[in-house]
Amino acid sequence: MNIRIINKDGIEIALVTSNEVLITDVQSALDLIATVSYEAGSNRIILNKSAICEEFFDLRTRLAGEILQKFINYQTKIAIVGNFSIYQSKSLKDFIYESNNGRDLFFLSDENQAIEKLSKV
């Protein structure tokens, strides 16, 4: 895992890159939050979709809700970057839409959008 700090309008955002899946369950999400907070001092994270297990995107597993609740509890904002058009689930599309209109969690297509969104909320 590599963490690079991006400073946008005085707000530090941690861009986390990895060649392996970082979030597979609630504990691994908590580990990511703690690592980024400790190593980068940031509570705003950009993470590529490929660093999250596929079960996250199947809302029936409830994994997304459990993990995202931890981000909210620990006051950490996250932007997940990737192509989400591959998913056909209406409930997932609705979830992504609602999240993108919120203040804590975003599903975006590229890092520039993520930087803009996380630097404003």
Phi, psi and omega per residue, in radians:
M1 nan 2.387 3.103
N2 -2.155 2.372 3.131
I3 -2.090 2.152 3.081
R4 -2.090 2.326 -3.134
I5 -1.584 2.283 3.048
I6 -1.997 2.230 3.115
N7 -1.840 2.057 -3.138
K8 -2.250 2.020 3.126
D9 0.965 0.671 3.104
G10 1.408 0.073 3.135
I11 -1.901 2.231 3.137
E12 -1.593 2.235 -3.115
I13 -2.125 2.311 3.129
A14 -1.620 2.057 3.046
L15 -1.642 1.932 -3.077
V16 -1.777 2.166 3.084
T17 -2.125 2.600 -3.124
S18 -2.785 2.599 3.050
N19 -1.577 -0.030 -3.135
E20 -2.220 2.884 3.110
V21 -1.268 2.174 -3.111
L22 -1.687 -0.580 -3.109
I23 -1.971 1.963 3.113
T24 -2.117 -0.322 -3.129
D25 -2.800 -3.090 -3.090
V26 -1.086 -0.750 -3.100
Q27 -1.118 -0.694 3.134
S28 -1.188 -0.533 3.056
A29 -1.190 -0.749 3.087
L30 -1.087 -0.685 3.105
D31 -1.089 -0.713 3.121
L32 -1.125 -0.806 3.122
I33 -1.005 -0.820 -3.114
A34 -1.143 -0.755 -3.125
T35 -1.106 -0.821 -3.133
V36 -1.135 -0.714 3.119
S37 -1.095 -0.779 -3.096
Y38 -1.261 -0.850 -3.039
E39 -1.386 -0.570 -3.049
A40 -1.990 -0.266 -3.119
G41 1.158 0.491 -3.071
S42 -2.094 2.563 3.038
N43 -2.015 0.420 3.069
R44 -2.285 2.166 -3.004
I45 -2.216 2.383 2.940
I46 -1.918 2.237 -3.086
L47 -2.387 2.353 3.105
N48 -1.271 2.497 3.137
K49 -0.931 -0.585 -3.105
S50 -1.178 -0.231 3.120
A51 -1.563 0.105 -3.139
I52 -2.120 2.364 -3.120
C53 -1.092 2.652 -3.096
E54 -1.126 -0.486 -3.139
E55 -1.049 -0.481 3.107
F56 -0.992 -0.656 -3.048
F57 -1.510 -0.003 3.008
D58 -1.767 1.721 -3.017
L59 -1.074 -0.343 3.119
R60 -1.129 -0.411 3.139
T61 -1.325 -0.297 -3.092
R62 1.158 0.101 -3.116
L63 -1.133 -0.739 -3.138
A64 -1.026 -0.823 -3.132
G65 -1.093 -0.752 3.139
E66 -1.130 -0.760 -3.127
I67 -1.194 -0.797 -3.088
L68 -1.174 -0.504 3.064
Q69 -1.092 -0.618 3.104
K70 -1.150 -0.712 3.100
F71 -1.067 -0.729 3.127
I72 -1.180 -0.787 -3.141
N73 -1.018 -0.655 -3.114
Y74 -1.671 0.284 3.066
Q75 0.857 0.817 3.119
T76 -2.031 2.207 3.120
K77 -1.638 2.500 -3.122
I78 -2.399 2.439 3.007
A79 -2.055 2.122 3.109
I80 -1.723 2.182 -3.017
V81 -1.905 2.287 3.095
G82 2.885 -2.993 3.122
N83 -1.707 1.962 -3.109
F84 -1.790 -0.009 -3.123
S85 -1.233 -0.227 -3.141
I86 -1.261 -0.292 -3.118
Y87 -1.575 2.329 -3.090
Q88 -1.734 -0.172 -3.070
S89 -1.120 2.135 3.108
K90 -1.110 -0.686 -3.132
S91 -1.139 -0.638 3.091
L92 -1.196 -0.727 3.107
K93 -1.069 -0.725 3.097
D94 -1.127 -0.714 3.118
F95 -1.080 -0.773 3.114
I96 -1.108 -0.760 3.131
Y97 -1.044 -0.860 -3.136
E98 -1.107 -0.728 3.130
S99 -1.080 -0.762 -3.112
N100 -1.165 -0.336 3.087
N101 -1.657 0.033 3.123
G102 -1.644 -2.707 -3.063
R103 -2.184 -0.081 -2.989
D104 -2.101 -0.500 -3.026
L105 -2.359 2.330 -3.102
F106 -2.391 2.496 3.033
F107 -2.020 1.900 -3.007
L108 -2.239 2.834 -3.045
S109 -1.521 -0.354 3.130
D110 -2.637 2.909 -3.076
E111 -1.118 -0.630 -3.135
N112 -1.086 -0.735 3.073
Q113 -1.087 -0.712 -3.122
A114 -1.119 -0.757 3.116
I115 -1.072 -0.800 3.127
E116 -1.050 -0.817 -3.077
K117 -1.153 -0.795 -3.080
L118 -1.288 -0.340 3.138
S119 -1.502 -0.124 -3.088
K120 -1.892 -0.333 -3.054
V121 -1.656 nan nan
